[in-house]
Amino acid sequence: MNKLRAKVQKGRLVVDEPTTLPEGTVLDLVVDDEGDDLTDEERAALHAALERSAEDAKSGKARPASEVVQDLRRKR
């Protein structure tokens, strides 16, 4: 079954999407906040890479994204 999307309006859940569910079907809705699919090792590697990136930016080693994109386009 496809997921349904609801919006909160004036404190009520409003679902305005077509469905093939039978009339009178009761649904249990939960907030979708599952986070990500990273393992502890992958998360640690991500945080280490972000820290290195922040250090590079502070020390002036960073380049504007526009320059990086131009270089990538030239290499095509």
Backbone as a printed PyTorch tensor [residue, N CA C, xyz], in Angstrom:
tensor([[[  0.8320,  -1.1780,   0.0000],
         [  0.0000,   0.0000,   0.0000],
         [  0.8760,   1.2410,   0.0000]],

        [[  0.4400,   2.2510,  -0.6980],
         [  1.1610,   3.5250,  -0.7090],
         [  0.9610,   4.2470,   0.6040]],

        [[  1.9340,   5.0450,   0.9670],
         [  1.7840,   5.8190,   2.1940],
         [  0.8490,   6.9940,   1.9470]],

        [[  0.2440,   7.4610,   2.9990],
         [ -0.6330,   8.6150,   2.9310],
         [  0.0680,   9.7990,   3.5670]],

        [[ -0.1820,  10.9750,   3.0460],
         [  0.4280,  12.1850,   3.5840],
         [ -0.6690,  13.0360,   4.2050]],

        [[ -0.4370,  13.5070,   5.4140],
         [ -1.4140,  14.3400,   6.1190],
         [ -0.7680,  15.6530,   6.5090]],

        [[ -1.6020,  16.6740,   6.6880],
         [ -1.1470,  17.9950,   7.0870],
         [ -1.9180,  18.3810,   8.3450]],

        [[ -1.2750,  19.0680,   9.2690],
         [ -1.9660,  19.5590,  10.4580],
         [ -2.5230,  20.9410,  10.1360]],

        [[ -3.8300,  21.0820,  10.3040],
         [ -4.4970,  22.3620,  10.1160],
         [ -5.4370,  22.5810,  11.2880]],

        [[ -5.2110,  23.6780,  12.0020],
         [ -6.0360,  24.0160,  13.1630],
         [ -6.1090,  22.8560,  14.1530]],

        [[ -4.9700,  22.2050,  14.3580],
         [ -4.8920,  21.1380,  15.3470],
         [ -5.4800,  19.8100,  14.9060]],

        [[ -5.8680,  19.6770,  13.6380],
         [ -6.4630,  18.4350,  13.1380],
         [ -5.6150,  17.8920,  11.9950]],

        [[ -5.5870,  16.5850,  11.8450],
         [ -4.9050,  15.9740,  10.7130],
         [ -5.8400,  15.9870,   9.5150]],

        [[ -5.3240,  16.4890,   8.3990],
         [ -6.1160,  16.5450,   7.1780],
         [ -5.3990,  15.7190,   6.1180]],

        [[ -6.0780,  14.7040,   5.6110],
         [ -5.5440,  13.8680,   4.5440],
         [ -6.3660,  14.1590,   3.2980]],

        [[ -5.7090,  14.6310,   2.2610],
         [ -6.4110,  14.9610,   1.0290],
         [ -5.7340,  14.2480,  -0.1280]],

        [[ -5.7560,  12.9250,  -0.0880],
         [ -5.1520,  12.1180,  -1.1340],
         [ -6.0770,  10.9550,  -1.4490]],

        [[ -6.1250,  10.5670,  -2.7080],
         [ -6.9680,   9.4270,  -3.0570],
         [ -6.4260,   8.1370,  -2.4470]],

        [[ -7.3080,   7.2170,  -2.1600],
         [ -6.9030,   5.9370,  -1.6000],
         [ -7.8540,   4.8520,  -2.0790]],

        [[ -7.3570,   3.6360,  -2.0630],
         [ -8.2050,   2.4870,  -2.4190],
         [ -8.6470,   1.7350,  -1.1740]],

        [[ -8.3850,   2.3170,   0.0030],
         [ -8.7980,   1.6700,   1.2450],
         [-10.3210,   1.6270,   1.3240]],

        [[-10.8500,   0.5500,   1.8860],
         [-12.3100,   0.4710,   2.0210],
         [-12.8480,   1.5060,   2.9980]],

        [[-14.0670,   1.9510,   2.7690],
         [-14.7510,   2.8960,   3.6400],
         [-14.7400,   2.3730,   5.0680]],

        [[-14.4560,   3.2390,   6.0300],
         [-14.4620,   2.8670,   7.4370],
         [-13.1470,   2.3030,   7.9500]],

        [[-12.1370,   2.1960,   7.0880],
         [-10.8300,   1.6920,   7.5210],
         [-10.2470,   2.6270,   8.5650]],

        [[ -9.7370,   2.0560,   9.6580],
         [ -9.1010,   2.8390,  10.7230],
         [ -7.5910,   2.7260,  10.5310]],

        [[ -6.9140,   3.8700,  10.5590],
         [ -5.4640,   3.9040,  10.3960],
         [ -4.8070,   4.4000,  11.6640]],

        [[ -3.6480,   3.8450,  11.9900],
         [ -2.8110,   4.3610,  13.0600],
         [ -1.7110,   5.1810,  12.4020]],

        [[ -1.7040,   6.4780,  12.6400],
         [ -0.6990,   7.3580,  12.0540],
         [  0.4300,   7.5820,  13.0480]],

        [[  1.6590,   7.5910,  12.5460],
         [  2.8220,   7.8870,  13.3750],
         [  3.6620,   8.9390,  12.6690]],

        [[  4.3570,   9.7430,  13.4250],
         [  5.2430,  10.7460,  12.8500],
         [  6.4620,  10.0230,  12.2870]],

        [[  6.7810,  10.3160,  11.0400],
         [  7.9110,   9.6740,  10.3720],
         [  9.1930,  10.4120,  10.7250]],

        [[  9.9020,   9.9320,  11.7260],
         [ 11.1470,  10.5400,  12.1540],
         [ 12.1510,   9.4320,  12.4350]],

        [[ 12.4260,   8.6440,  11.4120],
         [ 13.2860,   7.4820,  11.5890],
         [ 14.7660,   7.8020,  11.5180]],

        [[ 15.1000,   9.0480,  11.2160],
         [ 16.5090,   9.3940,  11.1300],
         [ 17.1280,   8.8870,   9.8450]],

        [[ 18.3240,   8.3440,   9.9220],
         [ 19.0000,   7.8600,   8.7250],
         [ 19.3190,   6.3730,   8.8700]],

        [[ 19.9560,   5.8300,   7.8400],
         [ 20.2990,   4.4100,   7.8290],
         [ 21.7880,   4.1630,   8.0740]],

        [[ 22.4640,   5.1430,   8.6520],
         [ 23.9000,   4.9960,   8.8640],
         [ 24.1880,   4.0620,  10.0360]],

        [[ 25.2510,   3.2720,   9.8740],
         [ 25.7380,   2.4680,  10.9920],
         [ 26.5370,   3.3970,  11.9120]],

        [[ 26.8750,   2.9290,  13.0910],
         [ 27.6930,   3.7420,  14.0020],
         [ 29.0370,   4.0940,  13.3630]],

        [[ 29.6330,   3.1390,  12.6310],
         [ 30.9170,   3.3820,  11.9770],
         [ 30.7710,   4.4270,  10.8720]],

        [[ 29.7010,   4.3180,  10.0680],
         [ 29.4780,   5.2910,   8.9980],
         [ 29.2200,   6.6860,   9.5690]],

        [[ 28.4710,   6.7420,  10.6530],
         [ 28.1900,   8.0360,  11.2800],
         [ 29.4770,   8.6560,  11.8190]],

        [[ 30.3290,   7.8460,  12.4370],
         [ 31.6100,   8.3430,  12.9550],
         [ 32.4790,   8.8580,  11.8110]],

        [[ 32.5060,   8.1370,  10.6840],
         [ 33.2850,   8.5760,   9.5230],
         [ 32.7290,   9.8790,   8.9570]],

        [[ 31.4180,  10.0020,   8.9100],
         [ 30.7850,  11.2340,   8.4300],
         [ 31.1700,  12.4170,   9.3130]],

        [[ 31.0620,  12.2320,  10.6270],
         [ 31.3910,  13.3170,  11.5550],
         [ 32.8670,  13.6980,  11.4540]],

        [[ 33.7430,  12.7150,  11.2680],
         [ 35.1710,  13.0050,  11.1220],
         [ 35.4230,  13.7920,   9.8370]],

        [[ 34.7490,  13.4130,   8.7490],
         [ 34.9130,  14.1190,   7.4800],
         [ 34.3880,  15.5480,   7.5850]],

        [[ 33.2770,  15.7360,   8.2640],
         [ 32.7350,  17.0810,   8.4530],
         [ 33.6750,  17.9400,   9.2930]],

        [[ 34.2690,  17.3420,  10.2920],
         [ 35.2220,  18.0720,  11.1440],
         [ 36.4490,  18.4860,  10.3350]],

        [[ 36.9760,  17.5620,   9.5150],
         [ 38.1340,  17.8970,   8.6620],
         [ 37.7680,  19.0170,   7.6880]],

        [[ 36.5800,  18.9430,   7.1320],
         [ 36.1220,  19.9620,   6.1930],
         [ 36.0200,  21.3260,   6.8660]],

        [[ 35.4770,  21.3440,   8.0710],
         [ 35.3670,  22.6100,   8.8060],
         [ 36.7510,  23.1780,   9.1030]],

        [[ 37.6940,  22.3170,   9.4680],
         [ 39.0660,  22.7640,   9.7370],
         [ 39.7150,  23.3230,   8.4700]],

        [[ 39.4940,  22.6440,   7.3300],
         [ 40.0350,  23.1370,   6.0550],
         [ 39.4600,  24.5150,   5.7290]],

        [[ 38.1700,  24.6900,   5.9380],
         [ 37.5320,  25.9760,   5.6400],
         [ 38.0980,  27.0770,   6.5300]],

        [[ 38.2960,  26.7760,   7.7970],
         [ 38.8420,  27.7800,   8.7290],
         [ 40.2600,  28.1790,   8.3520]],

        [[ 41.0230,  27.2340,   7.8070],
         [ 42.4240,  27.5250,   7.4690],
         [ 42.5710,  28.0560,   6.0390]],

        [[ 41.4500,  28.3060,   5.3560],
         [ 41.5100,  28.9030,   4.0230],
         [ 41.7130,  27.9240,   2.8970]],

        [[ 41.5800,  26.6470,   3.1530],
         [ 41.7850,  25.6460,   2.1070],
         [ 40.5270,  25.3830,   1.2750]],

        [[ 39.4290,  25.9890,   1.6300],
         [ 38.1830,  25.7550,   0.9090],
         [ 38.1250,  26.5950,  -0.3560]],

        [[ 37.3260,  26.1140,  -1.3290],
         [ 37.1000,  26.8440,  -2.5710],
         [ 35.6000,  27.0460,  -2.7460]],

        [[ 35.2150,  28.1040,  -3.3970],
         [ 33.7890,  28.3000,  -3.6650],
         [ 33.2370,  27.1520,  -4.5080]],

        [[ 32.0160,  26.7460,  -4.2270],
         [ 31.3920,  25.6430,  -4.9590],
         [ 31.3320,  25.9290,  -6.4480]],

        [[ 31.1290,  27.1930,  -6.8180],
         [ 31.0460,  27.5440,  -8.2420],
         [ 32.3420,  27.1790,  -8.9730]],

        [[ 33.4880,  27.3580,  -8.3160],
         [ 34.7700,  26.9840,  -8.9280],
         [ 34.8870,  25.4760,  -9.0900]],

        [[ 34.4760,  24.7520,  -8.1030],
         [ 34.5360,  23.2900,  -8.1630],
         [ 33.6580,  22.7820,  -9.2980]],

        [[ 32.4560,  23.3330,  -9.4150],
         [ 31.5370,  22.9110, -10.4810],
         [ 32.1290,  23.2410, -11.8370]],

        [[ 32.7320,  24.4190, -11.9920],
         [ 33.3760,  24.7720, -13.2700],
         [ 34.4840,  23.7830, -13.6160]],

        [[ 35.2990,  23.4160, -12.6400],
         [ 36.3770,  22.4390, -12.8870],
         [ 35.8090,  21.1030, -13.3120]],

        [[ 34.7560,  20.6610, -12.6680],
         [ 34.1380,  19.3780, -13.0190],
         [ 33.5640,  19.4240, -14.4380]],

        [[ 32.9640,  20.5190, -14.8100],
         [ 32.3910,  20.6420, -16.1470],
         [ 33.4850,  20.6410, -17.2170]],

        [[ 34.6190,  21.2560, -16.9200],
         [ 35.7460,  21.2680, -17.8740],
         [ 36.2820,  19.8680, -18.0980]],

        [[ 36.2080,  19.0080, -17.0880],
         [ 36.7840,  17.6650, -17.1830],
         [ 35.8980,  16.6930, -17.9620]],

        [[ 34.7070,  17.1120, -18.3300],
         [ 33.8010,  16.2120, -19.0820],
         [ 34.3530,  15.8590, -20.4000]]])
